[in-house]
Amino acid sequence: MKRSNIILIAVIGFFVLIFGMGCSTYNGMIGKDEDVEKAWNDVETQYQRRGDLILNLAKTVVKAAKTEENILKEVVSARASATSMNIDASKLNADNLKQFEAAQSKLNGTLSRLMVVVEKYPDLKSIPQFAKLNDEIAGTENRISTARTDFNDAVAKYNKTVRRFPNNILAGFFGFEKRSGFSASEGMENAPNLDAIYE
């Protein structure tokens, strides 16, 4: 075999190897990107479930305590705001997540006010539907926590993949950008002041 043929085969082999590695890296980034999108869909599904359960709980409370219809209006409004906040997983960033969490926080606030109403009517707790919905909401809160953790894990794996060298070169070329995950709410790093409760 001629030396020029050997060099040509080596050069072609090198480019085939680089192309194969590039394809593998690209497909790996696509897979991680899809994992992030699936995890985000799981988060939205759990928040949607919670919103539906809170609405049903509010309806149950208002039905039993007929004088508290204003709480149902608050819950309906907060739920509409929270469930209308749909973010495309490919456009997730810190600002979008803050807006999403603000809408969910408003719904949490109405749930807190709803529980204050429940305290005024202790007989509500004996209604089977109320107890079932209350248990389902508690279970959904656990599901939300798990979904958020899974989402953050998927985001971390994706970010590691697109930021490592030489993946970052292909990531930049194909538009794979770093994603944001959930973080703790402001002030959560401080321990609660329990003395204020007992003063």
Disulfide bonds with the S-S distance in Angstrom:
none
